[in-house]
Amino acid sequence: MHIRLIEPSDIPAVVAMFRALATEFIVHESPPEVVATFLRENDEQGFQGFLAKGYVYHVAEIDGELAGFIAVRECKHLYHMFVAKKFHGRGVARAMWNVARGAAVAGGGDGSFTVNSSNYALPVYHSMGFERSAPMQSVNGLYFNPMKLSA
C-alpha cells in the first residue's frame, strides 16, 4: 500500500469513489433532494474547493489502484475517510488515519480530533479510539454521529 498526498489528477477517481460509497453508506437514509444536494456539493468542483480551503487529502493506492482517501480540516477534524469496498477489512482506513493524523500533528494540531461518523463507520472509528461526543444528529437531512479523539 502506498499513501501519498492527493494530486489534481486523482480528483475524478476520488469523486467517483465518494459518490458510490456515500450513496450506499451515508445518504441512503436521507430524502432524494438531500441526496442530490449532498452529491452536488461533493463533486469535482467541491473537492477542488476543499483543497483550496486547506483541507489536507491523502490517497491510498494498492497495486496502482485507488483504495481510499482521507481528509483532515484545520489539523483537528477528520472530514472524509472512504475505502473502496473491495479493500474493506485490509487495514487501509487505519493506515490512512495514521498518515493523516501524523501530518495534522506535524502541521500544528494538538492530537485531538473530531469526526462526524455515519452509522456504518461507527465501529471503525471506535477501533481507532474515537468516542461518541453526542447522540446521532441530523442537519439538513443528513444523519451523523459526533465523535472525538482526545490527545
N, CA, C and O atoms as a GROMACS GRO file, in nm:
protein
  604
    1MET      N    1   0.085  -0.118   0.000
    1MET     CA    2   0.000   0.000   0.000
    1MET      C    3   0.089   0.123   0.000
    1MET      O    4   0.190   0.130   0.071
    2HIS      N    5   0.050   0.220  -0.081
    2HIS     CA    6   0.122   0.347  -0.090
    2HIS      C    7   0.024   0.458  -0.055
    2HIS      O    8  -0.083   0.468  -0.116
    3ILE      N    9   0.059   0.542   0.042
    3ILE     CA   10  -0.026   0.655   0.082
    3ILE      C   11   0.051   0.781   0.053
    3ILE      O   12   0.166   0.796   0.093
    4ARG      N   13  -0.014   0.873  -0.018
    4ARG     CA   14   0.050   0.998  -0.057
    4ARG      C   15  -0.051   1.112  -0.059
    4ARG      O   16  -0.172   1.089  -0.053
    5LEU      N   17   0.001   1.234  -0.069
    5LEU     CA   18  -0.087   1.349  -0.084
    5LEU      C   19  -0.162   1.339  -0.216
    5LEU      O   20  -0.111   1.287  -0.315
    6ILE      N   21  -0.284   1.390  -0.216
    6ILE     CA   22  -0.365   1.389  -0.338
    6ILE      C   23  -0.302   1.479  -0.443
    6ILE      O   24  -0.235   1.577  -0.411
    7GLU      N   25  -0.324   1.444  -0.568
    7GLU     CA   26  -0.283   1.526  -0.682
    7GLU      C   27  -0.408   1.563  -0.760
    7GLU      O   28  -0.508   1.490  -0.755
    8PRO      N   29  -0.406   1.675  -0.832
    8PRO     CA   30  -0.526   1.714  -0.908
    8PRO      C   31  -0.579   1.603  -0.998
    8PRO      O   32  -0.700   1.591  -1.017
    9SER      N   33  -0.491   1.522  -1.054
    9SER     CA   34  -0.535   1.414  -1.143
    9SER      C   35  -0.611   1.303  -1.070
    9SER      O   36  -0.676   1.221  -1.134
   10ASP      N   37  -0.602   1.300  -0.936
   10ASP     CA   38  -0.674   1.200  -0.857
   10ASP      C   39  -0.821   1.235  -0.836
   10ASP      O   40  -0.902   1.148  -0.805
   11ILE      N   41  -0.855   1.362  -0.852
   11ILE     CA   42  -0.988   1.408  -0.812
   11ILE      C   43  -1.102   1.334  -0.882
   11ILE      O   44  -1.196   1.295  -0.813
   12PRO      N   45  -1.099   1.311  -1.013
   12PRO     CA   46  -1.213   1.238  -1.073
   12PRO      C   47  -1.235   1.099  -1.010
   12PRO      O   48  -1.349   1.061  -0.984
   13ALA      N   49  -1.128   1.024  -0.985
   13ALA     CA   50  -1.143   0.891  -0.925
   13ALA      C   51  -1.190   0.901  -0.780
   13ALA      O   52  -1.269   0.819  -0.735
   14VAL      N   53  -1.141   1.000  -0.707
   14VAL     CA   54  -1.182   1.021  -0.568
   14VAL      C   55  -1.331   1.055  -0.563
   14VAL      O   56  -1.404   1.002  -0.479
   15VAL      N   57  -1.376   1.142  -0.653
   15VAL     CA   58  -1.517   1.180  -0.656
   15VAL      C   59  -1.604   1.060  -0.693
   15VAL      O   60  -1.711   1.041  -0.635
   16ALA      N   61  -1.560   0.979  -0.788
   16ALA     CA   62  -1.638   0.860  -0.825
   16ALA      C   63  -1.650   0.765  -0.707
   16ALA      O   64  -1.758   0.711  -0.681
   17MET      N   65  -1.540   0.745  -0.634
   17MET     CA   66  -1.544   0.659  -0.516
   17MET      C   67  -1.637   0.719  -0.411
   17MET      O   68  -1.718   0.649  -0.351
   18PHE      N   69  -1.624   0.848  -0.388
   18PHE     CA   70  -1.708   0.916  -0.289
   18PHE      C   71  -1.855   0.896  -0.322
   18PHE      O   72  -1.933   0.857  -0.235
   19ARG      N   73  -1.894   0.921  -0.447
   19ARG     CA   74  -2.036   0.911  -0.487
   19ARG      C   75  -2.090   0.770  -0.460
   19ARG      O   76  -2.198   0.755  -0.404
   20ALA      N   77  -2.014   0.670  -0.500
   20ALA     CA   78  -2.061   0.532  -0.483
   20ALA      C   79  -2.075   0.496  -0.336
   20ALA      O   80  -2.176   0.440  -0.294
   21LEU      N   81  -1.973   0.528  -0.256
   21LEU     CA   82  -1.975   0.489  -0.115
   21LEU      C   83  -2.071   0.575  -0.033
   21LEU      O   84  -2.140   0.524   0.055
   22ALA      N   85  -2.077   0.705  -0.061
   22ALA     CA   86  -2.169   0.791   0.012
   22ALA      C   87  -2.314   0.752  -0.016
   22ALA      O   88  -2.398   0.754   0.074
   23THR      N   89  -2.342   0.715  -0.140
   23THR     CA   90  -2.478   0.673  -0.175
   23THR      C   91  -2.518   0.548  -0.098
   23THR      O   92  -2.631   0.536  -0.052
   24GLU      N   93  -2.425   0.455  -0.086
   24GLU     CA   94  -2.456   0.328  -0.018
   24GLU      C   95  -2.453   0.339   0.134
   24GLU      O   96  -2.536   0.278   0.201
   25PHE      N   97  -2.359   0.416   0.189
   25PHE     CA   98  -2.336   0.411   0.333
   25PHE      C   99  -2.373   0.537   0.412
   25PHE      O  100  -2.376   0.532   0.535
   26ILE      N  101  -2.401   0.649   0.345
   26ILE     CA  102  -2.430   0.772   0.418
   26ILE      C  103  -2.570   0.824   0.390
   26ILE      O  104  -2.650   0.839   0.482
   27VAL      N  105  -2.600   0.852   0.265
   27VAL     CA  106  -2.724   0.923   0.234
   27VAL      C  107  -2.843   0.832   0.204
   27VAL      O  108  -2.950   0.880   0.169
   28HIS      N  109  -2.825   0.702   0.218
   28HIS     CA  110  -2.936   0.609   0.193
   28HIS      C  111  -3.052   0.632   0.289
   28HIS      O  112  -3.164   0.588   0.262
   29GLU      N  113  -3.026   0.701   0.401
   29GLU     CA  114  -3.132   0.729   0.499
   29GLU      C  115  -3.199   0.865   0.476
   29GLU      O  116  -3.290   0.902   0.550
   30SER      N  117  -3.154   0.938   0.375
   30SER     CA  118  -3.199   1.076   0.353
   30SER      C  119  -3.294   1.085   0.233
   30SER      O  120  -3.292   1.000   0.145
   31PRO      N  121  -3.378   1.190   0.233
   31PRO     CA  122  -3.469   1.212   0.120
   31PRO      C  123  -3.392   1.241  -0.010
   31PRO      O  124  -3.280   1.292  -0.004
   32PRO      N  125  -3.450   1.210  -0.126
   32PRO     CA  126  -3.382   1.228  -0.255
   32PRO      C  127  -3.325   1.368  -0.278
   32PRO      O  128  -3.216   1.382  -0.333
   33GLU      N  129  -3.397   1.471  -0.237
   33GLU     CA  130  -3.348   1.608  -0.259
   33GLU      C  131  -3.222   1.636  -0.176
   33GLU      O  132  -3.134   1.711  -0.217
   34VAL      N  133  -3.215   1.575  -0.058
   34VAL     CA  134  -3.097   1.589   0.027
   34VAL      C  135  -2.979   1.517  -0.038
   34VAL      O  136  -2.867   1.568  -0.039
   35VAL      N  137  -3.005   1.398  -0.091
   35VAL     CA  138  -2.900   1.321  -0.158
   35VAL      C  139  -2.844   1.401  -0.276
   35VAL      O  140  -2.722   1.412  -0.291
   36ALA      N  141  -2.932   1.457  -0.358
   36ALA     CA  142  -2.889   1.532  -0.476
   36ALA      C  143  -2.802   1.651  -0.435
   36ALA      O  144  -2.698   1.676  -0.497
   37THR      N  145  -2.843   1.724  -0.333
   37THR     CA  146  -2.766   1.840  -0.287
   37THR      C  147  -2.630   1.796  -0.231
   37THR      O  148  -2.528   1.857  -0.263
   38PHE      N  149  -2.630   1.692  -0.150
   38PHE     CA  150  -2.506   1.643  -0.089
   38PHE      C  151  -2.406   1.600  -0.197
   38PHE      O  152  -2.288   1.636  -0.190
   39LEU      N  153  -2.452   1.525  -0.296
   39LEU     CA  154  -2.362   1.478  -0.400
   39LEU      C  155  -2.314   1.596  -0.487
   39LEU      O  156  -2.199   1.597  -0.532
   40ARG      N  157  -2.400   1.693  -0.511
   40ARG     CA  158  -2.360   1.810  -0.589
   40ARG      C  159  -2.253   1.891  -0.515
   40ARG      O  160  -2.160   1.942  -0.577
   41GLU      N  161  -2.266   1.903  -0.382
   41GLU     CA  162  -2.168   1.978  -0.303
   41GLU      C  163  -2.034   1.905  -0.293
   41GLU      O  164  -1.933   1.964  -0.255
   42ASN      N  165  -2.033   1.777  -0.326
   42ASN     CA  166  -1.912   1.696  -0.318
   42ASN      C  167  -1.872   1.643  -0.456
   42ASN      O  168  -1.826   1.530  -0.469
   43ASP      N  169  -1.891   1.727  -0.559
   43ASP     CA  170  -1.847   1.690  -0.693
   43ASP      C  171  -1.702   1.736  -0.712
   43ASP      O  172  -1.638   1.777  -0.615
   44GLU      N  173  -1.651   1.730  -0.834
   44GLU     CA  174  -1.512   1.768  -0.857
   44GLU      C  175  -1.484   1.913  -0.814
   44GLU      O  176  -1.380   1.941  -0.754
   45GLN      N  177  -1.575   2.002  -0.844
   45GLN     CA  178  -1.558   2.141  -0.804
   45GLN      C  179  -1.558   2.153  -0.651
   45GLN      O  180  -1.482   2.231  -0.595
   46GLY      N  181  -1.643   2.076  -0.585
   46GLY     CA  182  -1.648   2.077  -0.439
   46GLY      C  183  -1.516   2.031  -0.379
   46GLY      O  184  -1.466   2.093  -0.284
   47PHE      N  185  -1.459   1.923  -0.432
   47PHE     CA  186  -1.331   1.874  -0.380
   47PHE      C  187  -1.219   1.974  -0.406
   47PHE      O  188  -1.131   1.993  -0.322
   48GLN      N  189  -1.222   2.037  -0.523
   48GLN     CA  190  -1.122   2.141  -0.551
   48GLN      C  191  -1.136   2.255  -0.451
   48GLN      O  192  -1.036   2.314  -0.408
   49GLY      N  193  -1.259   2.286  -0.414
   49GLY     CA  194  -1.283   2.391  -0.313
   49GLY      C  195  -1.229   2.351  -0.176
   49GLY      O  196  -1.172   2.434  -0.106
   50PHE      N  197  -1.247   2.224  -0.138
   50PHE     CA  198  -1.193   2.177  -0.010
   50PHE      C  199  -1.041   2.191  -0.009
   50PHE      O  200  -0.984   2.235   0.091
   51LEU      N  201  -0.977   2.155  -0.118
   51LEU     CA  202  -0.832   2.168  -0.127
   51LEU      C  203  -0.790   2.315  -0.120
   51LEU      O  204  -0.692   2.350  -0.053
   52ALA      N  205  -0.865   2.401  -0.188
   52ALA     CA  206  -0.834   2.545  -0.186
   52ALA      C  207  -0.848   2.603  -0.045
   52ALA      O  208  -0.779   2.700  -0.010
   53LYS      N  209  -0.937   2.545   0.036
   53LYS     CA  210  -0.957   2.592   0.174
   53LYS      C  211  -0.852   2.533   0.269
   53LYS      O  212  -0.852   2.565   0.388
   54GLY      N  213  -0.764   2.449   0.218
   54GLY     CA  214  -0.657   2.394   0.301
   54GLY      C  215  -0.682   2.257   0.361
   54GLY      O  216  -0.603   2.211   0.443
   55TYR      N  217  -0.791   2.191   0.323
   55TYR     CA  218  -0.812   2.055   0.370
   55TYR      C  219  -0.697   1.969   0.316
   55TYR      O  220  -0.661   1.981   0.199
   56VAL      N  221  -0.641   1.884   0.400
   56VAL     CA  222  -0.528   1.802   0.358
   56VAL      C  223  -0.580   1.662   0.324
   56VAL      O  224  -0.630   1.590   0.410
   57TYR      N  225  -0.566   1.626   0.197
   57TYR     CA  226  -0.612   1.497   0.147
   57TYR      C  227  -0.494   1.406   0.119
   57TYR      O  228  -0.392   1.448   0.065
   58HIS      N  229  -0.510   1.281   0.157
   58HIS     CA  230  -0.417   1.174   0.120
   58HIS      C  231  -0.497   1.067   0.048
   58HIS      O  232  -0.616   1.048   0.075
   59VAL      N  233  -0.432   0.998  -0.044
   59VAL     CA  234  -0.494   0.885  -0.112
   59VAL      C  235  -0.410   0.761  -0.084
   59VAL      O  236  -0.288   0.769  -0.067
   60ALA      N  237  -0.477   0.648  -0.080
   60ALA     CA  238  -0.409   0.519  -0.065
   60ALA      C  239  -0.425   0.443  -0.195
   60ALA      O  240  -0.533   0.437  -0.253
   61GLU      N  241  -0.314   0.384  -0.240
   61GLU     CA  242  -0.315   0.303  -0.361
   61GLU      C  243  -0.264   0.163  -0.328
   61GLU      O  244  -0.171   0.145  -0.249
   62ILE      N  245  -0.326   0.065  -0.389
   62ILE     CA  246  -0.280  -0.073  -0.379
   62ILE      C  247  -0.267  -0.125  -0.522
   62ILE      O  248  -0.364  -0.126  -0.597
   63ASP      N  249  -0.148  -0.166  -0.556
   63ASP     CA  250  -0.120  -0.214  -0.692
   63ASP      C  251  -0.166  -0.114  -0.798
   63ASP      O  252  -0.223  -0.152  -0.900
   64GLY      N  253  -0.141   0.015  -0.772
   64GLY     CA  254  -0.174   0.120  -0.867
   64GLY      C  255  -0.320   0.160  -0.871
   64GLY      O  256  -0.358   0.246  -0.950
   65GLU      N  257  -0.404   0.099  -0.787
   65GLU     CA  258  -0.548   0.127  -0.785
   65GLU      C  259  -0.582   0.210  -0.663
   65GLU      O  260  -0.529   0.187  -0.554
   66LEU      N  261  -0.672   0.308  -0.680
   66LEU     CA  262  -0.718   0.388  -0.568
   66LEU      C  263  -0.793   0.298  -0.470
   66LEU      O  264  -0.895   0.239  -0.504
   67ALA      N  265  -0.740   0.289  -0.348
   67ALA     CA  266  -0.802   0.204  -0.245
   67ALA      C  267  -0.882   0.287  -0.146
   67ALA      O  268  -0.974   0.236  -0.083
   68GLY      N  269  -0.849   0.416  -0.132
   68GLY     CA  270  -0.921   0.501  -0.039
   68GLY      C  271  -0.863   0.640  -0.036
   68GLY      O  272  -0.761   0.669  -0.098
   69PHE      N  273  -0.931   0.725   0.040
   69PHE     CA  274  -0.882   0.861   0.059
   69PHE      C  275  -0.928   0.913   0.194
   69PHE      O  276  -1.026   0.864   0.251
   70ILE      N  277  -0.855   1.012   0.244
   70ILE     CA  278  -0.882   1.070   0.375
   70ILE      C  279  -0.854   1.219   0.369
   70ILE      O  280  -0.765   1.262   0.295
   71ALA      N  281  -0.927   1.297   0.446
   71ALA     CA  282  -0.905   1.442   0.452
   71ALA      C  283  -0.917   1.489   0.596
   71ALA      O  284  -1.002   1.442   0.672
   72VAL      N  285  -0.830   1.582   0.633
   72VAL     CA  286  -0.834   1.646   0.765
   72VAL      C  287  -0.844   1.796   0.745
   72VAL      O  288  -0.772   1.854   0.664
   73ARG      N  289  -0.934   1.858   0.819
   73ARG     CA  290  -0.955   2.002   0.814
   73ARG      C  291  -0.897   2.065   0.940
   73ARG      O  292  -0.920   2.018   1.051
   74GLU      N  293  -0.821   2.172   0.921
   74GLU     CA  294  -0.768   2.254   1.032
   74GLU      C  295  -0.688   2.173   1.133
   74GLU      O  296  -0.685   2.207   1.251
   75CYS      N  297  -0.624   2.067   1.089
   75CYS     CA  298  -0.540   1.981   1.174
   75CYS      C  299  -0.615   1.922   1.294
   75CYS      O  300  -0.552   1.882   1.392
   76LYS      N  301  -0.750   1.918   1.286
   76LYS     CA  302  -0.825   1.868   1.402
   76LYS      C  303  -0.958   1.800   1.371
   76LYS      O  304  -1.021   1.746   1.462
   77HIS      N  305  -1.003   1.803   1.247
   77HIS     CA  306  -1.131   1.740   1.215
   77HIS      C  307  -1.113   1.644   1.098
   77HIS      O  308  -1.073   1.685   0.989
   78LEU      N  309  -1.141   1.516   1.122
   78LEU     CA  310  -1.137   1.415   1.017
   78LEU      C  311  -1.262   1.435   0.932
   78LEU      O  312  -1.372   1.403   0.974
   79TYR      N  313  -1.242   1.488   0.813
   79TYR     CA  314  -1.354   1.531   0.729
   79TYR      C  315  -1.405   1.422   0.637
   79TYR      O  316  -1.526   1.400   0.629
   80HIS      N  317  -1.317   1.354   0.569
   80HIS     CA  318  -1.354   1.243   0.480
   80HIS      C  319  -1.263   1.124   0.510
   80HIS      O  320  -1.143   1.141   0.532
   81MET      N  321  -1.320   1.005   0.510
   81MET     CA  322  -1.240   0.883   0.509
   81MET      C  323  -1.324   0.776   0.441
   81MET      O  324  -1.427   0.731   0.494
   82PHE      N  325  -1.279   0.735   0.325
   82PHE     CA  326  -1.351   0.636   0.246
   82PHE      C  327  -1.253   0.531   0.194
   82PHE      O  328  -1.142   0.563   0.152
   83VAL      N  329  -1.296   0.407   0.199
   83VAL     CA  330  -1.218   0.295   0.149
   83VAL      C  331  -1.305   0.217   0.050
   83VAL      O  332  -1.419   0.184   0.081
   84ALA      N  333  -1.250   0.189  -0.068
   84ALA     CA  334  -1.323   0.111  -0.168
   84ALA      C  335  -1.367  -0.022  -0.106
   84ALA      O  336  -1.292  -0.084  -0.031
   85LYS      N  337  -1.488  -0.065  -0.139
   85LYS     CA  338  -1.543  -0.185  -0.077
   85LYS      C  339  -1.453  -0.307  -0.091
   85LYS      O  340  -1.442  -0.387   0.002
   86LYS      N  341  -1.388  -0.322  -0.204
   86LYS     CA  342  -1.304  -0.441  -0.223
   86LYS      C  343  -1.183  -0.442  -0.132
   86LYS      O  344  -1.117  -0.544  -0.118
   87PHE      N  345  -1.153  -0.326  -0.069
   87PHE     CA  346  -1.039  -0.317   0.022
   87PHE      C  347  -1.080  -0.309   0.169
   87PHE      O  348  -0.995  -0.292   0.256
   88HIS      N  349  -1.210  -0.320   0.197
   88HIS     CA  350  -1.256  -0.318   0.337
   88HIS      C  351  -1.191  -0.433   0.412
   88HIS      O  352  -1.173  -0.542   0.358
   89GLY      N  353  -1.157  -0.408   0.538
   89GLY     CA  354  -1.103  -0.512   0.624
   89GLY      C  355  -0.956  -0.543   0.601
   89GLY      O  356  -0.905  -0.642   0.652
   90ARG      N  357  -0.888  -0.459   0.524
   90ARG     CA  358  -0.747  -0.484   0.495
   90ARG      C  359  -0.654  -0.380   0.560
   90ARG      O  360  -0.536  -0.374   0.525
   91GLY      N  361  -0.705  -0.300   0.652
   91GLY     CA  362  -0.621  -0.206   0.723
   91GLY      C  363  -0.597  -0.074   0.651
   91GLY      O  364  -0.514   0.006   0.693
   92VAL      N  365  -0.670  -0.050   0.542
   92VAL     CA  366  -0.650   0.072   0.464
   92VAL      C  367  -0.690   0.195   0.546
   92VAL      O  368  -0.616   0.294   0.549
   93ALA      N  369  -0.806   0.190   0.611
   93ALA     CA  370  -0.852   0.305   0.689
   93ALA      C  371  -0.753   0.338   0.799
   93ALA      O  372  -0.718   0.455   0.818
   94ARG      N  373  -0.708   0.241   0.871
   94ARG     CA  374  -0.614   0.265   0.981
   94ARG      C  375  -0.482   0.321   0.929
   94ARG      O  376  -0.425   0.412   0.988
   95ALA      N  377  -0.433   0.266   0.819
   95ALA     CA  378  -0.307   0.315   0.762
   95ALA      C  379  -0.322   0.461   0.716
   95ALA      O  380  -0.234   0.543   0.742
   96MET      N  381  -0.433   0.492   0.650
   96MET     CA  382  -0.455   0.631   0.607
   96MET      C  383  -0.467   0.722   0.728
   96MET      O  384  -0.412   0.832   0.729
   97TRP      N  385  -0.539   0.676   0.831
   97TRP     CA  386  -0.556   0.756   0.951
   97TRP      C  387  -0.422   0.785   1.016
   97TRP      O  388  -0.397   0.897   1.060
   98ASN      N  389  -0.336   0.686   1.024
   98ASN     CA  390  -0.205   0.707   1.085
   98ASN      C  391  -0.125   0.813   1.010
   98ASN      O  392  -0.060   0.896   1.073
   99VAL      N  393  -0.130   0.811   0.878
   99VAL     CA  394  -0.058   0.911   0.798
   99VAL      C  395  -0.123   1.049   0.816
   99VAL      O  396  -0.053   1.148   0.839
  100ALA      N  397  -0.255   1.055   0.805
  100ALA     CA  398  -0.324   1.185   0.814
  100ALA      C  399  -0.310   1.245   0.954
  100ALA      O  400  -0.290   1.366   0.967
  101ARG      N  401  -0.320   1.162   1.056
  101ARG     CA  402  -0.305   1.211   1.194
  101ARG      C  403  -0.163   1.265   1.214
  101ARG      O  404  -0.146   1.372   1.272
  102GLY      N  405  -0.064   1.192   1.168
  102GLY     CA  406   0.075   1.238   1.180
  102GLY      C  407   0.097   1.370   1.109
  102GLY      O  408   0.166   1.457   1.160
  103ALA      N  409   0.039   1.385   0.989
  103ALA     CA  410   0.053   1.509   0.914
  103ALA      C  411  -0.015   1.625   0.986
  103ALA      O  412   0.036   1.736   0.988
  104ALA      N  413  -0.131   1.598   1.047
  104ALA     CA  414  -0.203   1.704   1.119
  104ALA      C  415  -0.125   1.750   1.241
  104ALA      O  416  -0.117   1.870   1.268
  105VAL      N  417  -0.068   1.657   1.314
  105VAL     CA  418   0.012   1.693   1.432
  105VAL      C  419   0.138   1.769   1.387
  105VAL      O  420   0.175   1.869   1.448
  106ALA      N  421   0.202   1.721   1.282
  106ALA     CA  422   0.320   1.790   1.230
  106ALA      C  423   0.285   1.930   1.179
  106ALA      O  424   0.369   2.019   1.179
  107GLY      N  425   0.159   1.947   1.137
  107GLY     CA  426   0.112   2.076   1.088
  107GLY      C  427   0.064   2.170   1.196
  107GLY      O  428   0.015   2.279   1.166
  108GLY      N  429   0.076   2.129   1.322
  108GLY     CA  430   0.038   2.217   1.432
  108GLY      C  431  -0.078   2.170   1.516
  108GLY      O  432  -0.111   2.235   1.615
  109GLY      N  433  -0.140   2.060   1.480
  109GLY     CA  434  -0.251   2.008   1.560
  109GLY      C  435  -0.202   1.952   1.692
  109GLY      O  436  -0.087   1.910   1.705
  110ASP      N  437  -0.291   1.950   1.791
  110ASP     CA  438  -0.252   1.902   1.925
  110ASP      C  439  -0.279   1.753   1.945
  110ASP      O  440  -0.254   1.700   2.054
  111GLY      N  441  -0.330   1.686   1.843
  111GLY     CA  442  -0.356   1.542   1.855
  111GLY      C  443  -0.499   1.510   1.893
  111GLY      O  444  -0.536   1.393   1.899
  112SER      N  445  -0.582   1.611   1.918
  112SER     CA  446  -0.725   1.591   1.943
  112SER      C  447  -0.798   1.605   1.810
  112SER      O  448  -0.767   1.692   1.729
  113PHE      N  449  -0.896   1.517   1.789
  113PHE     CA  450  -0.969   1.519   1.662
  113PHE      C  451  -1.118   1.498   1.685
  113PHE      O  452  -1.159   1.439   1.785
  114THR      N  453  -1.196   1.548   1.592
  114THR     CA  454  -1.339   1.522   1.587
  114THR      C  455  -1.370   1.458   1.453
  114THR      O  456  -1.292   1.470   1.358
  115VAL      N  457  -1.482   1.390   1.446
  115VAL     CA  458  -1.533   1.333   1.321
  115VAL      C  459  -1.684   1.322   1.333
  115VAL      O  460  -1.736   1.301   1.443
  116ASN      N  461  -1.753   1.335   1.222
  116ASN     CA  462  -1.897   1.312   1.217
  116ASN      C  463  -1.916   1.181   1.142
  116ASN      O  464  -1.912   1.178   1.019
  117SER      N  465  -1.937   1.073   1.215
  117SER     CA  466  -1.941   0.939   1.159
  117SER      C  467  -2.080   0.900   1.109
  117SER      O  468  -2.181   0.935   1.169
  118SER      N  469  -2.080   0.828   0.998
  118SER     CA  470  -2.204   0.762   0.957
  118SER      C  471  -2.230   0.647   1.053
  118SER      O  472  -2.140   0.605   1.127
  119ASN      N  473  -2.351   0.596   1.052
  119ASN     CA  474  -2.381   0.479   1.136
  119ASN      C  475  -2.292   0.361   1.096
  119ASN      O  476  -2.245   0.287   1.182
  120TYR      N  477  -2.270   0.344   0.967
  120TYR     CA  478  -2.189   0.233   0.917
  120TYR      C  479  -2.046   0.237   0.969
  120TYR      O  480  -1.989   0.133   1.001
  121ALA      N  481  -1.988   0.357   0.977
  121ALA     CA  482  -1.846   0.370   1.013
  121ALA      C  483  -1.819   0.375   1.163
  121ALA      O  484  -1.703   0.379   1.204
  122LEU      N  485  -1.922   0.374   1.245
  122LEU     CA  486  -1.901   0.382   1.391
  122LEU      C  487  -1.800   0.279   1.442
  122LEU      O  488  -1.710   0.317   1.518
  123PRO      N  489  -1.810   0.152   1.406
  123PRO     CA  490  -1.713   0.055   1.458
  123PRO      C  491  -1.569   0.085   1.417
  123PRO      O  492  -1.476   0.061   1.494
  124VAL      N  493  -1.550   0.137   1.297
  124VAL     CA  494  -1.415   0.171   1.251
  124VAL      C  495  -1.357   0.281   1.338
  124VAL      O  496  -1.244   0.271   1.385
  125TYR      N  497  -1.436   0.387   1.360
  125TYR     CA  498  -1.386   0.498   1.442
  125TYR      C  499  -1.365   0.456   1.587
  125TYR      O  500  -1.269   0.499   1.651
  126HIS      N  501  -1.454   0.374   1.639
  126HIS     CA  502  -1.434   0.322   1.776
  126HIS      C  503  -1.303   0.246   1.786
  126HIS      O  504  -1.229   0.260   1.883
  127SER      N  505  -1.273   0.166   1.684
  127SER     CA  506  -1.149   0.088   1.687
  127SER      C  507  -1.025   0.176   1.681
  127SER      O  508  -0.916   0.133   1.718
  128MET      N  509  -1.041   0.299   1.634
  128MET     CA  510  -0.929   0.393   1.627
  128MET      C  511  -0.923   0.485   1.749
  128MET      O  512  -0.841   0.576   1.755
  129GLY      N  513  -1.011   0.460   1.846
  129GLY     CA  514  -1.007   0.536   1.971
  129GLY      C  515  -1.105   0.651   1.982
  129GLY      O  516  -1.108   0.718   2.085
  130PHE      N  517  -1.185   0.675   1.880
  130PHE     CA  518  -1.285   0.782   1.887
  130PHE      C  519  -1.400   0.738   1.977
  130PHE      O  520  -1.434   0.619   1.983
  131GLU      N  521  -1.459   0.834   2.047
  131GLU     CA  522  -1.576   0.809   2.132
  131GLU      C  523  -1.687   0.905   2.093
  131GLU      O  524  -1.661   1.018   2.051
  132ARG      N  525  -1.810   0.859   2.108
  132ARG     CA  526  -1.925   0.949   2.082
  132ARG      C  527  -1.915   1.070   2.173
  132ARG      O  528  -1.881   1.058   2.291
  133SER      N  529  -1.945   1.187   2.116
  133SER     CA  530  -1.948   1.308   2.197
  133SER      C  531  -2.089   1.364   2.207
  133SER      O  532  -2.113   1.460   2.282
  134ALA      N  533  -2.184   1.306   2.133
  134ALA     CA  534  -2.325   1.347   2.136
  134ALA      C  535  -2.405   1.237   2.066
  134ALA      O  536  -2.348   1.156   1.993
  135PRO      N  537  -2.536   1.235   2.089
  135PRO     CA  538  -2.619   1.136   2.019
  135PRO      C  539  -2.622   1.164   1.869
  135PRO      O  540  -2.580   1.271   1.824
  136MET      N  541  -2.673   1.068   1.791
  136MET     CA  542  -2.688   1.088   1.648
  136MET      C  543  -2.765   1.216   1.621
  136MET      O  544  -2.861   1.248   1.692
  137GLN      N  545  -2.722   1.289   1.519
  137GLN     CA  546  -2.786   1.415   1.484
  137GLN      C  547  -2.823   1.414   1.336
  137GLN      O  548  -2.776   1.332   1.258
  138SER      N  549  -2.910   1.508   1.301
  138SER     CA  550  -2.946   1.529   1.161
  138SER      C  551  -2.938   1.678   1.133
  138SER      O  552  -3.000   1.759   1.201
  139VAL      N  553  -2.861   1.712   1.031
  139VAL     CA  554  -2.851   1.851   0.987
  139VAL      C  555  -2.881   1.852   0.838
  139VAL      O  556  -2.815   1.784   0.760
  140ASN      N  557  -2.981   1.929   0.799
  140ASN     CA  558  -3.022   1.938   0.659
  140ASN      C  559  -3.052   1.800   0.600
  140ASN      O  560  -3.027   1.777   0.482
  141GLY      N  561  -3.106   1.709   0.680
  141GLY     CA  562  -3.145   1.578   0.633
  141GLY      C  563  -3.034   1.475   0.628
  141GLY      O  564  -3.056   1.363   0.582
  142LEU      N  565  -2.914   1.510   0.674
  142LEU     CA  566  -2.803   1.415   0.680
  142LEU      C  567  -2.784   1.370   0.823
  142LEU      O  568  -2.781   1.452   0.915
  143TYR      N  569  -2.770   1.241   0.843
  143TYR     CA  570  -2.755   1.184   0.976
  143TYR      C  571  -2.608   1.154   1.004
  143TYR      O  572  -2.536   1.105   0.917
  144PHE      N  573  -2.564   1.186   1.126
  144PHE     CA  574  -2.425   1.159   1.164
  144PHE      C  575  -2.412   1.148   1.315
  144PHE      O  576  -2.500   1.190   1.390
  145ASN      N  577  -2.302   1.091   1.356
  145ASN     CA  578  -2.272   1.071   1.498
  145ASN      C  579  -2.146   1.150   1.532
  145ASN      O  580  -2.037   1.113   1.488
  146PRO      N  581  -2.158   1.258   1.611
  146PRO     CA  582  -2.039   1.334   1.650
  146PRO      C  583  -1.949   1.248   1.741
  146PRO      O  584  -1.995   1.184   1.836
  147MET      N  585  -1.820   1.248   1.709
  147MET     CA  586  -1.724   1.170   1.786
  147MET      C  587  -1.599   1.253   1.808
  147MET      O  588  -1.574   1.351   1.738
  148LYS      N  589  -1.521   1.214   1.910
  148LYS     CA  590  -1.396   1.285   1.938
  148LYS      C  591  -1.288   1.186   1.978
  148LYS      O  592  -1.315   1.075   2.025
  149LEU      N  593  -1.166   1.229   1.956
  149LEU     CA  594  -1.048   1.154   1.998
  149LEU      C  595  -0.962   1.252   2.074
  149LEU      O  596  -0.918   1.353   2.019
  150SER      N  597  -0.938   1.224   2.202
  150SER     CA  598  -0.857   1.315   2.283
  150SER      C  599  -0.709   1.287   2.261
  150SER      O  600  -0.668   1.175   2.231
  151ALA      N  601  -0.632   1.394   2.276
  151ALA     CA  602  -0.485   1.382   2.258
  151ALA      C  603  -0.425   1.294   2.365
  151ALA      O  604  -0.304   1.273   2.366
   0.00000   0.00000   0.00000
